[in-house]
Amino acid sequence: MQTYILLTCEPGHEKEIIVHLKSMDNVIEVNGIWGKYDIFLKVHHDAESGLDKIIETLRHVENITSTYTMPILYGQGGSIED
């Protein structure tokens, strides 16, 4: 499964958080973005329990203040035989 996660962090800590996120095993893509959120994250996980673990890890990363999680809906453009 894949999930998109939008992160908000303390100002000035974006680059260090991005470096940290890139070192995580389940991370597919990380980008700094402008707007309401600071970082775009795309992750891969086996099941909902895997996603729970990822979110729990993110919430303990210093200077991340919030997460917004968007699981991909397979069968609605998210592949696996749309």
Steps between C-alpha positions, in 0.01 A plus 500: 500500500604861448407809696563872459577694817518877535716628784523829684818579686665773702628776266862456400511125565369381163834391351612297803162327516511420127848345542369291791188389307709391200685257727178320602445158339141545378549842340452519123512877451556815709469861385491837667187692395349845549158566645313375803739203530880493487588150382342246264573136581408186306539168683448131430371259765357148519170567676324746727714381790806603297351844448429532872867428568615763248269767643609417854864539394432832327323641803815443704735675256623820663362821343213330312190670639220327305422238236217465251464147364343408165497126419478421129170342392585212274244453228453877467812592306749374758595199283458133589262451210318832513 
